[in-house]
Every structure is written in structure tokens, then in C-alpha cells.
Amino acid sequence: MQNTQVTSRSQQQTRPVRTGGCDLCHSGDALVLVEGSAETCPLVICTQCQLIYAWPQLSATALDNFYEDTFVNDPGSLQRAGSAFPPDEDRRKEEILAEHWSIKIIKRFIAPRRKKFLELRVRTGALTAILQAEGAEVLGVEPFQANANYARHVRGLSNVFDLPFSRFHQFPLPQDGQVDVVNVLNHHVLAHVLSPRLLLEKLFSVLKPGGYLFLDEKDVLHPVRHKKRSTLDSGPAHQFQLTVHTTARYIRTTGFELLECELDPHRSSDFRHIRIVARKPQEGEPATTFSRQIDVGKGPSLQTIQRRLWWLENTWRIRLARVRVKKKTQRMLRRLGFEYPLTQK
Ligand SMILES: [Zn+2]
């Protein structure tokens, strides 16, 4: 995949565009951040709410085809796992995450016993298995068949269903139609779907009053130092490039009480991850009386975001070159019989 080019600061001022409407605030006014090519998605930033999104957006069919034919970033994707199960190493990482991170966050707010969970993106079911062992009833969906097969056939989780990202808002429901908890901590989802707003509205409607939403997302303004590709270069996989502030606004706009929304010190991949905990208010509880609602602030201005993206794009190549030199030095020192990192005796 080719690297995207964030337009220069002078160009950014001259490329306004009218889109079909921002998924978060409905405004059609946006600025072009990344010009599209055959391999990459054109990206714009909403001038009203600063949501970064792909425009023109892929159709549902095109998105499904992309995940079937091209996508390799998930161990369960067709291109990586084929008809086999995802590799042991990836499953082990998932189990460590479930055991040492996700379940601990959930249990700070609610005891899983006798609760109904809806899980989006179960992966191979590591967390689902823990929740079931704790006495929860879990209904899960997963877009990658190799993951779902492992969950069903090896972990024995019969309530895991296949569902492509393009139809994530059409998840199955328990018989009485409502759940106590929606869990999306296993992998970020909002960036991958065609409308985070539509998905969140559906999740809100299936949660019982007082029910919890646990969510993981990546912050595009906080790439990690070893990131191999340019900040906005996720191709069609990320139809939305979220931040702490746009994610918080999505959650609040849907009607949730926002309890936690911050960069998590214990989880990062190619980006720092945002940990979100939200609650559906009780019947008749107006948003103004939410007792524990947190305030994440207004967020950076459009100009600040543009400057940050420009900075990230231009420093990314330098960081990458430094990593390459470091690795080359390590290899050379090992060949010469030295231990690396060098230890003082
Ligand atoms: Zn907007």
C-alpha cells in the first residue's frame, strides 16, 4: 500500500469540500486531509466537529469485498488464516488482554454473574469464555470466520455469530430484546463500520436502563513511536479516524452518560488506545442530572489538529529511519558477538 500524503499547511487552507454529511454532526462542510489514490482512502475533516472520515465513503459491498480480498491486519482474516484457525501466538495475546485488562475494567463496574452481555468483535472468544465462566450469558458477533470458528468449535461458545462490519448494526438479540452490558473492548469497532452513529444508537436501544457500554478505540492523533506507516494511512479499513474528543462526543450525542474516556496507559498498538465506559441513564433521568458524567473538554481546534497531523507526517519518516538504523546496529553487534542492549560489567 502506498503512503498517503497529508496535504501541506498551505494547501489545507484552500481545499474545502462539501460532503454528503458528517456522521457525527451532520454538517457537510469539510476540508480535505488526504487525497485519495487507487490504494488509499480520501480523508476529510469536518469543520464543525473535527471528525476525520473517509469521503466518498465505500459502499457496504465494497467494504465487504475489501475485508475478504485484501485485509490482513487481523489474525482471523481470510488472507491470513485462510480456512485454518488464527495462529497460537495471536490467540495467546488475546487471552492475556482479556485476563489482565478487559475483564478487570468490566468488573470495576458490574459483576458478570447472571448478566446478559452483547459482545461485538469477540475475536476467538477469550473474553467471552471468561465472562461465561463467571456466570454471564453472552451473545457475540465476529466479522472474521476463522476467529468465530475457533470460538465455536474450540472454546465451545455456541452463541458466537458471523457478521461483516458493514452489518454490525444488525446484531442478533436475546429473546427479551435487552442486555445489561455491551462489550466492545476486544478490538476497536467504531472506526471500521459504515456509521458509528447508527451502531451506537442501536446499542443504546438494546441496553437496559442503567446498563453499561465498554468500548475500545484508537486515537489517530496519538500514534506510537514505532508505528510503521504514516498516521492516516489505514486504507479502507478505517472509515473513521477517531480521537478522544470525537469519540466522547459520539457517546454523549447518543444519550449515554460518559463515565470514562481517556488514553489507557496499559494498552497501545500502532496507536494509543482510548478506554471508554458509558452508562445508559435510568428511565426519566435527564442528562443534566447525570451524577458521575466526566468532562473531556472541548478538544483541539481544527487548526491545531491540522498542525499536529502535519507534524506527525513529517516526523514519522525520521522516526522510521531511526528505528531502521537501531535494528541494523543490533544485528551487526549480534553478529560480532556482543549482547544488545549493551550491558556494563
Ligand atoms: Zn461533524
Boltz pocket constraint, residues with backbone or C-beta under 6 A from the ligand:
constraints:
  - pocket:
      binder: B
      contacts: [[A, 22], [A, 23], [A, 24], [A, 25], [A, 26], [A, 27], [A, 46], [A, 47], [A, 48], [A, 49], [A, 50], [A, 51]]
      max_distance: 6.0
